[in-house]
Amino acid sequence: MSSEITALAEKIKILKTDITEQEKYIEQFSKMQKILKELLKKNVGNAEKRNYEIEGNPMLDFTRQMKDNEETIKKLESQNRKFQTILKILEKKNAIENPEY
C-alpha cells in the first residue's frame, strides 16, 4: 500500500511538471505568434491584393508556418487539458486512499 502511494505521488509530481512545462511552451508560442502576426501585418501589408503568390515566396512560407504554430498551440492546449484531468483524477484517488495526505 505504501509503495502504491509513493508511486501515485510520483506520477502526480511528474504530471504537474509536464503540465508546467506545457504551459510554458504554450505561453512562449502565444508570445511568438503575436509577434509574428504583427510582423506579418507590417511586412505583407496588402500583398494579397498585389497577387504576390510566387512559388517559394518566403512570406507565404512564413504564413504557413504561422498556421502550423497555431495548430501546435491547439494540440498542446488539448494535451494540457488531458493532463489536468488525469492529475485531478489521481489527486482524488490519492485523497480517498490516503486521507492523511
BALOLO-755029 format. One record per residue (C-alpha): y negated, x negated, z; residue in three letters. Coordinates in pm, 1 decimal, padded with zeros to 6 digits, always signed. Layout:
N
<node y="Y" x="X" z="Z" code="ALA"/>
...
This chain:
101
<node y="+00000.0" x="+00000.0" z="+00000.0" code="MET"/>
<node y="-00238.5" x="-00279.6" z="+00091.1" code="SER"/>
<node y="-00168.1" x="-00462.1" z="-00236.1" code="SER"/>
<node y="-00235.4" x="-00138.8" z="-00427.4" code="GLU"/>
<node y="-00569.6" x="-00104.9" z="-00250.5" code="ILE"/>
<node y="-00656.3" x="-00463.8" z="-00332.0" code="THR"/>
<node y="-00553.7" x="-00417.4" z="-00695.7" code="ALA"/>
<node y="-00756.1" x="-00096.4" z="-00720.0" code="LEU"/>
<node y="-01058.6" x="-00260.1" z="-00560.4" code="ALA"/>
<node y="-01028.5" x="-00548.9" z="-00807.4" code="GLU"/>
<node y="-01012.6" x="-00303.7" z="-01101.2" code="LYS"/>
<node y="-01324.3" x="-00128.4" z="-00972.8" code="ILE"/>
<node y="-01502.4" x="-00462.3" z="-00939.5" code="LYS"/>
<node y="-01406.2" x="-00560.2" z="-01296.3" code="ILE"/>
<node y="-01515.6" x="-00221.6" z="-01432.8" code="LEU"/>
<node y="-01850.7" x="-00246.8" z="-01254.9" code="LYS"/>
<node y="-01900.2" x="-00593.6" z="-01403.8" code="THR"/>
<node y="-01806.2" x="-00464.8" z="-01751.6" code="ASP"/>
<node y="-02047.7" x="-00173.0" z="-01718.3" code="ILE"/>
<node y="-02328.7" x="-00401.8" z="-01604.8" code="THR"/>
<node y="-02267.2" x="-00635.2" z="-01899.0" code="GLU"/>
<node y="-02260.8" x="-00344.4" z="-02144.4" code="GLN"/>
<node y="-02583.0" x="-00204.9" z="-02003.2" code="GLU"/>
<node y="-02744.4" x="-00546.8" z="-02056.5" code="LYS"/>
<node y="-02623.2" x="-00554.9" z="-02417.1" code="TYR"/>
<node y="-02745.5" x="-00200.6" z="-02480.1" code="ILE"/>
<node y="-03085.3" x="-00288.3" z="-02334.9" code="GLU"/>
<node y="-03106.6" x="-00603.1" z="-02547.8" code="GLN"/>
<node y="-03000.7" x="-00414.7" z="-02861.2" code="PHE"/>
<node y="-03257.4" x="-00144.0" z="-02790.7" code="SER"/>
<node y="-03535.6" x="-00400.5" z="-02749.6" code="LYS"/>
<node y="-03431.1" x="-00582.7" z="-03066.3" code="MET"/>
<node y="-03409.5" x="-00255.5" z="-03253.0" code="GLN"/>
<node y="-03763.9" x="-00156.1" z="-03153.2" code="LYS"/>
<node y="-03897.9" x="-00495.6" z="-03259.1" code="ILE"/>
<node y="-03706.3" x="-00486.4" z="-03586.0" code="LEU"/>
<node y="-03827.9" x="-00134.8" z="-03664.8" code="LYS"/>
<node y="-04187.7" x="-00242.5" z="-03610.8" code="GLU"/>
<node y="-04138.5" x="-00548.2" z="-03830.1" code="LEU"/>
<node y="-03972.8" x="-00334.3" z="-04092.3" code="LEU"/>
<node y="-04264.6" x="-00091.8" z="-04094.5" code="LYS"/>
<node y="-04513.0" x="-00377.7" z="-04130.4" code="LYS"/>
<node y="-04318.8" x="-00569.6" z="-04394.0" code="ASN"/>
<node y="-04175.4" x="-00292.1" z="-04605.1" code="VAL"/>
<node y="-04470.5" x="-00057.8" z="-04596.5" code="GLY"/>
<node y="-04427.6" x="+00164.8" z="-04896.3" code="ASN"/>
<node y="-04154.7" x="-00041.9" z="-05065.6" code="ALA"/>
<node y="-03952.0" x="+00270.7" z="-05137.3" code="GLU"/>
<node y="-04243.2" x="+00414.5" z="-05333.8" code="LYS"/>
<node y="-04255.9" x="+00095.7" z="-05541.8" code="ARG"/>
<node y="-03883.5" x="+00119.5" z="-05623.2" code="ASN"/>
<node y="-03816.1" x="-00210.0" z="-05452.9" code="TYR"/>
<node y="-03438.7" x="-00175.0" z="-05471.6" code="GLU"/>
<node y="-03347.8" x="-00506.2" z="-05630.9" code="ILE"/>
<node y="-02994.5" x="-00637.0" z="-05584.5" code="GLU"/>
<node y="-02977.9" x="-00878.4" z="-05290.2" code="GLY"/>
<node y="-03318.3" x="-00771.0" z="-05160.3" code="ASN"/>
<node y="-03345.5" x="-00920.9" z="-04809.2" code="PRO"/>
<node y="-03542.6" x="-00620.1" z="-04683.7" code="MET"/>
<node y="-03263.9" x="-00383.7" z="-04787.9" code="LEU"/>
<node y="-03011.4" x="-00611.2" z="-04619.1" code="ASP"/>
<node y="-03236.7" x="-00603.2" z="-04313.6" code="PHE"/>
<node y="-03242.6" x="-00221.8" z="-04325.8" code="THR"/>
<node y="-02864.1" x="-00210.3" z="-04349.5" code="ARG"/>
<node y="-02841.3" x="-00445.6" z="-04052.5" code="GLN"/>
<node y="-03069.1" x="-00212.2" z="-03855.2" code="MET"/>
<node y="-02833.6" x="+00077.9" z="-03927.3" code="LYS"/>
<node y="-02537.2" x="-00135.3" z="-03822.0" code="ASP"/>
<node y="-02719.7" x="-00220.7" z="-03497.5" code="ASN"/>
<node y="-02778.8" x="+00149.7" z="-03431.0" code="GLU"/>
<node y="-02407.7" x="+00218.7" z="-03477.7" code="GLU"/>
<node y="-02319.2" x="-00069.6" z="-03246.3" code="THR"/>
<node y="-02552.1" x="+00068.1" z="-02979.3" code="ILE"/>
<node y="-02392.8" x="+00413.3" z="-03009.5" code="LYS"/>
<node y="-02045.1" x="+00261.8" z="-02974.6" code="LYS"/>
<node y="-02148.2" x="+00055.2" z="-02671.1" code="LEU"/>
<node y="-02308.2" x="+00358.9" z="-02507.9" code="GLU"/>
<node y="-01992.2" x="+00561.6" z="-02569.7" code="SER"/>
<node y="-01774.2" x="+00287.0" z="-02424.4" code="GLN"/>
<node y="-02010.3" x="+00259.2" z="-02128.0" code="ASN"/>
<node y="-01973.8" x="+00633.9" z="-02058.7" code="ARG"/>
<node y="-01594.5" x="+00595.4" z="-02069.6" code="LYS"/>
<node y="-01610.0" x="+00304.2" z="-01824.5" code="PHE"/>
<node y="-01838.2" x="+00507.0" z="-01594.9" code="GLN"/>
<node y="-01587.0" x="+00794.1" z="-01598.1" code="THR"/>
<node y="-01294.2" x="+00562.6" z="-01525.0" code="ILE"/>
<node y="-01492.3" x="+00397.5" z="-01247.3" code="LEU"/>
<node y="-01571.5" x="+00734.0" z="-01084.2" code="LYS"/>
<node y="-01205.9" x="+00836.4" z="-01102.5" code="ILE"/>
<node y="-01091.8" x="+00508.3" z="-00948.1" code="LEU"/>
<node y="-01356.0" x="+00530.8" z="-00674.7" code="GLU"/>
<node y="-01248.3" x="+00888.6" z="-00589.7" code="LYS"/>
<node y="-00883.0" x="+00785.6" z="-00587.0" code="LYS"/>
<node y="-00964.3" x="+00490.1" z="-00364.3" code="ASN"/>
<node y="-01167.2" x="+00712.3" z="-00128.3" code="ALA"/>
<node y="-00878.9" x="+00959.2" z="-00099.7" code="ILE"/>
<node y="-00611.8" x="+00695.5" z="-00046.3" code="GLU"/>
<node y="-00825.7" x="+00473.2" z="+00176.0" code="ASN"/>
<node y="-01081.7" x="+00678.4" z="+00367.1" code="PRO"/>
<node y="-01167.0" x="+00380.3" z="+00588.0" code="GLU"/>
<node y="-01334.5" x="+00202.1" z="+00291.4" code="TYR"/>
